[in-house]
Amino acid sequence: MSKGRRSVFIISSQVVSGLVGLKATMPALRAMGFETITLPTTLLSAHPAAFPEQGAPAGGPVEPERMIEIADWLLAAGALDNCTAVLTGYLPSPAHIDAAAQIIAGIKAVKRDVFYCCDPICGDHEKLYLPENVMHGLRDRLLPLADMATPNLFELQMLSGRDGFADEVEIIDAARDLGIAHMVVTSAPAPAGRIATLSIGADILRCETAKAPEAPYGMGDFFGALYLALHLNDDPKALGIACATLGQMAATNMETKSLPHGPVQMAAAAIQDKLNI
């Protein structure tokens, strides 16, 4: 293996203007000392909601065959020699999911200890914003490969085939039924004005912070990458730091609805409660 900083290979969306998708994940990982190697699944002018008066953003999906071609070249060239983990995010079609699965399998065939985190992006606020067959592909093709997954509560509901959750016990049961060693569920139930996140692994941790009325675009992308980096660094306060940093960023960037430019300012860890469930 060549010498150099540990890297994370990220497969997700790319925008020209704005800080979502790949441009949201890179600062989080670099703040934790990881180099980032990025493979776009789409190339868009901006987030679809960033300039509503202009209509749908220009651009579109990257061909899945081109994704595989690029990943194979990187692997053969040695560009992934220091790859510690793979992170997948926005995948616009079943063909892109198949391409991601092929890429991950190819990397793991060479580097068996590579950690794979799946952010199963498919919906939010009680609705899917990608076709249902994408959600099925995430569940059937990528989650079985994953060491970690970071769904929001609605995505967990859809992936687990539940009608809803009565309490945290049902959320934990649904997460465990999917068979993933470590799952982090965002947007979990909390009192009014608060937001909770559950880390479900060997231990069950819950972290609750203040909820910002308006969250900047790219927050989910940023959180998944930051938590992954903290976990790879074996930080025992990974959940508390990630949640507190996200809350701090949301509170200070509500007006612009954009993640901040420049270095990431890490927050002191919020309280992590260990649940005995």
Helices and strands as residue ranges (DSSP letters): E 7-17, H 22-31, E 35-46, G 52-54, E 59-61, H 64-77, E 83-88, H 94-110, E 115-118, E 123-124, E 127-128, H 132-137, I 138-142, G 143-145, E 148-149, H 153-160, H 168-177, E 182-188, E 194-200, E 204-210, H 219-232, H 238-252, E 272-275
